[in-house]
């Protein structure tokens, strides 16, 4: 008999101005893990204690243990159908890491709300990707893909640790200024999802989708801003949020939409160049000591600053300090994804007629990194061949 993880929904707790939706994951050896979501009490009318959300939150936890998942509650059969295909994809990509499991619920029933409006809520971190998604839908250059975004959901416990309460509050205030400028409400939320210890690079899409799905009683769509664009999928497909599998987090009553994959990061920044509230309050950094602002020195900050330069945009107020050519040349251990990003920034800057010294520094950095990666690959290949002979 297959081993099973049991998911039990606990009573909702109202305390200290917030409402907490809770669940328990019980694994075959009897140990238990908690998974919870928390929002301010003022938003209690906009959330629904959705078992679908907890299924999404527990998905990678169960798949990497190869334990079938039993939900003691009501789950949308359309979601369960989509998650079968989702598992097939991830099992193909990471067969040694994720196994196909059976997901069953005590009751399978589609959720219906005849009074809900066709409106959307978007996950909002304050970064370039989420700013671009919000901007393009509010300004109406999405064609038939247009969504009426009414709220941005900022989630504590994902990129900002739960222990950094003050940092999250300050980050919320920065994001609130961005959203207010386009007449969109900011909803703060917290979750302990990362305490499940899933591989974050793989599971972050499911984490965001689980949070958005809690709002299915009030919104018809939940948007996740794209990370890798379509033309980068050949080198970065196995990523937790991607245009192939994000839609499989949907059910018949709530659509999860992967948004903006036709655009690279430098193109997104170019499009929001005329939005001062976004430029002045954007937060892209997660490595710096202060989680509410940009350190200006980590790789992601450097990449974003160069995207501004490539678009001929002066350094915005969201960055306290600029970088020099030395900071560019000091970049080390760049991944294939990062190399590709810098190559795109370089091409975009040249197309815009930029001739500053940083282009030469970036070109040298890229070429050096490619040479080092090639040497490492050849050494690894030669070592493997020697061992096999």
C-alpha positions, 0 to 999 in steps of 0.5 A: 500500500502506498504511503500517504500524506494527510492534509487536515484543515484546522479551525480559522483563528482570529487574533491581533487584527488578523485572520489565520487559515491553518492546516496540518500535514501528517506524514507516514512516520507520524510527524507533522508540519503546519502550513498557514496563511494570514491576512489582516482582518479587514480582508476577511470578506475577500478570502475563502478558506479554500482547500485548493490553496492548501493542496497547492501549498503541499504539492511539492512537499508530497511529490518529493517524498513520493507520498500520495496526498489525501485532503480531508475536505473539499477540492475542485476536481478541475484543479486535481485534473490539472495537477496530474498534468503538472506532475507529469511535467515536473517528473519529466524534468526532475525524475530523480527528485519528484515522483508522480503521486495520487491526490485524493479529497474526501469531497470533489466539488467545483466551487461556484460564486455567481456574484463574483466579478471578472476582476483580477488580483496580481502577486506583487513583490515590488520588483520589475516583473510585477511592476510591468505586469501591473503597468501594462494591464492598468494602461491597457496595452495587453490586447485581448489578454486585458485583465481588470486588476483591482488588487496587488498581493504582497506576501511576507515569508517568501522573499522577506523572512517572517522574522523581518517584520519591520523590513516587510512593513517598510517594503509594503509602504514602498509598494503601496505608493506604486499601487496607489498611483494606478488606483490598485489596492495593496493587500499584505499577507503572510505565510510559513510556506518556506518552513516546508523546506521545498526547493525554492527555485522549483516551488515558488510558483506553487507558493504564489499560486496557493496564496492567490487562490485564497482570494477566488471568492472575490476575484476570477483571475490571479496573475503571476508576473513572468520571470524567464521570457519565452526566448530563454526557455531553452536554458531556463525551463525548469523554474518554479514559475514558467509559462508551461505549468503556471496555468496548471495551478488553475481550476474552473473557478479561478484562473492562474495566469502567467503574465508577460513572458514575451518580454525580457527584464530590460524590455520591462524596465524600458516600458515602465520608464515613464512611471516615476512611482515605480522607479522610485520605489522598486525593490528587486534585492533579496540578498542585501542586509536590509530586505526593504530596499536595494543594496546596489551591490548584489548581482541582481541589483547590478543587473537591474542598474545596467537595465536602466542604463541600457534604456537610457534611464537615470538611476532612480531613487530606489537605488541609493548608490550607483555602480562602477566598471569595477563592480561589473568586472568583479561579477563572478560565477554567473549562471547561464541564465545570468549570462544570457540576461547580460548579453541581452542588456548589452545588445539592447544598449548598443541598439539604443546607441549607448557608448559608455565605458560600462559596455566594454566592462560588461563585454569583458565580464561576459567573455571571461565568464564564458571562457571559465565555464568552458574550461570547467566543462572541458575539465569535468568532461576529461576527468569523467573520461579518464575515470571511465577508461 
